[in-house]
Structure formats: C-alpha cells, structure tokens
Amino acid sequence: MSLTEQPVMQPPLATCTGVGKTWQTDGAPFVALRDIDLDIARREFVVFLGPSGCGKSTLLYLMAGLEQVSEGRIVCGGAEVTAPGTDRGLVFQDTSLFPWLSVGENVTFGLKMQHMPKEARRRVAQEILERVGLSEAIDKRPDQLSGGMRQRVAVGRALALKPEVLLLDEPFAALDVQTRSKMQEFLTQVWQQSNVSMVFVTHDIDEAVSLADRIVVFTARPGRIKTIIPVDLPRPRDTRNKAFHDLTDHLTDLMRDEVDRAFAEQERVR
C-alpha cells in the first residue's frame, strides 16, 4: 500500500443506536435498557458482562428480533431488525433440543422448515457435526449425550443456517467447571474457523476474558453501557497469566458497584 492510500474501513455488521427497552406493566413502566449505542464488527467476538437483571439478555433478544425495541433501532447486515432472521442464530442456556429427533435431525431442523431435501440435510448434518466434534453422534438422541455435547449440538443447529452473527445467552452456565472450560475452547475454535461474529452473554468475569475481543460492561438496571474493554491477550488465553488476572481484577472493580446496586434494587422490589 502506498503512503497516500488509506486502509478500507469495513462497515460494522450490527449496530445498536439509542436502543432502549421498557416493559409496560400494571404498575409503573419497567425500564430494562436505556441509550445503548454499540457496533459489532464482522468476525468479532463481543461479550456482554453485567449484574443480574441489567438487560444483557434483553439486548440479545432485541438483536435476535424476538423482542421489539422501545426506542432507537438495531441494524444487522444493512437491514433493520424487526423480526427473527436466518442471518442471526441464537443459542439459549437451555439447549431446547427436540428429544424425539436424532442429533442430526435437530441440527437440520431449520433447514427442514426451509424445505431442503432429506439427503441434502443429512450431508449438512454430517458436515456441521464434524465441525463441532460430534460426527459419531448423528443418529443418537439428545438424552444419550452429556450436557456439554448437547450444547455443541445447539451451537451446530444455529450454525447450520449459516448466520452472520451468533447470539449466545449464557450457554455454559449450567455446566461444571471443567466442561465449561472445554466448551469455551470449543467455541473459540468454531469462531476462528468461521466467518461469524459472536455476541455472548455471561455473568462470569473469567469467562468474559477467556473469550472476548471486547467486553461490554453494563450498569445495573436500567442497563446502560458503563464501558467497553478491549482484550488484547493472545489466544488461546492462559488463565494463569498475570495480564489475565490484572484484567479480571480491573473488571471486578468495575462491576462491584453495579452488583451492589442490582442487589439493592432486588431487595427494594421484594
């Protein structure tokens, strides 16, 4: 590139502008989110971190199109988000797999709804399950798999529709510590091997630092963006590294007041 040339700046994949969400109740309106401005770059791994009830999951569902914004707008891939779409995959804490379907049929359920032929769906299932390390489980039922395996199937199901962004709502929260660590490694590998952006909700500071390119720290309700922390540590992340611990300590300090406020709010409501 010559000295006069400027690097080409890629537009963000997803943008939240002035986003707010208020739930209308029988009593006073319940304000969940307010004044959210955020850009998500292509192939970026962004983690939402904040205390319970701060609106992290609400923002994820707004981005997925499962809920409608009260203020502002969300744009993904150049189009305003008003409903769910195949450009956005969503993975819940509960895998929500159909117990009467095989693993392969669960992975390609969305493709069946799109009327893809059975033979083609089988090929896609084989390809996806190989990517998530479960190629031998294609004909098993979900209840024959461990919790970590079922979450890998849920990730595979979301990837089968080839989304541009994968939205994950605390998918590893119910797993034991060892399985959770392995699933973090798995998800990082899937992200590095694909063109997808990931937006991941967690309460766990170590998990946030292990996964993120950027960590979006939320205030207590009504949720606002308190700060955005870039994570420049090399991958794979070494949790024993001093820089890793320095960053978790910094995030702990940032979160302390917000957690206290969230607890105080919960006590007031009770």
Long-range contacts (C-beta under 8 A, 24 or more apart in sequence): 10-41, 10-42, 11-78, 12-39, 12-40, 12-41, 12-42, 13-40, 13-41, 13-42, 13-44, 13-76, 13-77, 13-164, 13-165, 13-197, 14-39, 14-40, 14-63, 14-74, 14-75, 14-76, 14-77, 14-165, 14-197, 14-199, 15-39, 15-40, 15-74, 15-75, 15-76, 16-59, 16-62, 16-63, 16-72, 16-73, 16-74, 17-72, 17-73, 17-74, 17-75, 18-71, 18-72, 18-73, 19-59, 19-62, 19-69, 19-71, 19-72, 19-73, 19-74, 20-69, 20-70, 20-71, 20-72, 20-222, 21-55, 21-58, 21-59, 21-62, 21-67, 21-69, 21-70, 21-71, 22-70, 22-71, 31-221, 31-222, 32-58, 32-221, 32-222, 32-223, 33-58, 33-59, 33-62, 33-222, 33-223, 33-224, 34-71, 34-222, 34-223, 34-224, 35-224, 36-72, 36-223, 36-224, 36-225, 37-225, 38-216, 38-225, 38-228, 40-165, 40-197, 40-199, 41-197, 42-164, 42-195, 42-197, 43-191, 43-195, 43-196, 43-197, 44-197, 44-198, 44-213, 44-214, 45-188, 45-191, 45-197, 45-198, 45-200, 45-211, 45-212, 45-213, 45-214, 46-197, 46-198, 46-199, 46-200, 46-212, 46-213, 46-214, 46-215, 46-216, 47-199, 47-200, 47-201, 47-202, 47-207, 47-208, 47-211, 47-212, 47-214, 47-215, 47-216, 48-199, 48-200, 48-201, 48-202, 48-216, 48-218, 49-202, 49-203, 49-205, 49-208, 49-215, 49-216, 49-217, 49-218, 49-251, 49-255, 50-203, 50-217, 50-218, 50-219, 50-220, 50-223, 50-226, 50-255, 50-258, 51-203, 51-218, 51-220, 51-255, 51-258, 51-259, 51-261, 51-262, 51-263, 52-203, 52-262, 52-266, 53-220, 53-221, 53-262, 53-265, 53-266, 54-218, 54-219, 54-220, 54-221, 54-223, 54-258, 54-262, 55-218, 55-221, 55-222, 55-223, 56-201, 56-218, 56-223, 57-169, 57-170, 57-201, 58-223, 59-223, 60-90, 60-167, 60-168, 60-169, 60-199, 60-201, 61-169, 63-88, 63-165, 63-167, 63-199, 64-88, 64-90, 64-167, 66-90, 76-164, 76-165, 77-164, 86-110, 86-161, 86-162, 86-163, 87-163, 87-164, 87-165, 88-163, 88-164, 88-165, 88-166, 88-167, 89-158, 89-159, 89-161, 89-163, 89-165, 89-166, 89-167, 89-196, 90-158, 90-166, 90-167, 90-168, 90-169, 91-151, 91-154, 91-155, 91-158, 91-166, 91-167, 91-168, 91-169, 91-171, 92-154, 92-169, 92-171, 93-169, 93-170, 93-171, 93-173, 93-174, 95-142, 95-150, 95-151, 95-153, 95-154, 96-154, 97-142, 97-150, 97-153, 97-154, 97-157, 98-142, 99-141, 99-142, 99-143, 100-141, 101-141, 101-142, 102-138, 102-139, 102-140, 102-141, 103-129, 103-134, 103-137, 103-138, 103-139, 103-140, 103-141, 103-142, 103-145, 103-153, 104-129, 104-138, 104-139, 106-142, 106-153, 106-157, 107-153, 107-156, 107-157, 107-160, 108-157, 108-160, 109-157, 110-157, 110-160, 110-161, 111-160, 111-161, 124-160, 125-160, 128-156, 128-159, 128-160, 129-153, 129-156, 131-156, 131-159, 131-190, 131-193, 132-156, 132-159, 132-186, 132-190, 133-186, 146-179, 147-174, 147-175, 147-179, 148-175, 148-179, 148-182, 148-183, 151-175, 151-183, 152-183, 152-186, 155-187, 155-190, 159-190, 159-194, 159-196, 163-196, 164-195, 164-196, 164-197, 165-196, 165-197, 165-198, 165-199, 166-196, 166-197, 166-198, 166-199, 167-198, 167-199, 168-198, 168-199, 168-200, 168-201, 169-201, 170-201, 170-202, 170-203, 171-200, 172-207, 173-202, 173-203, 173-204, 180-207, 184-210, 184-211, 185-236, 187-211, 188-235, 188-236, 192-235, 205-248, 205-251, 205-252, 205-255, 206-239, 206-248, 208-251, 209-233, 209-237, 209-244, 209-247, 209-248, 209-251, 210-237, 210-239, 215-251, 217-251, 217-254, 217-255, 217-258, 218-258, 219-258, 219-261, 220-258, 220-259, 220-261, 220-262, 220-265, 221-262, 221-265, 226-254, 226-258, 227-254, 229-254
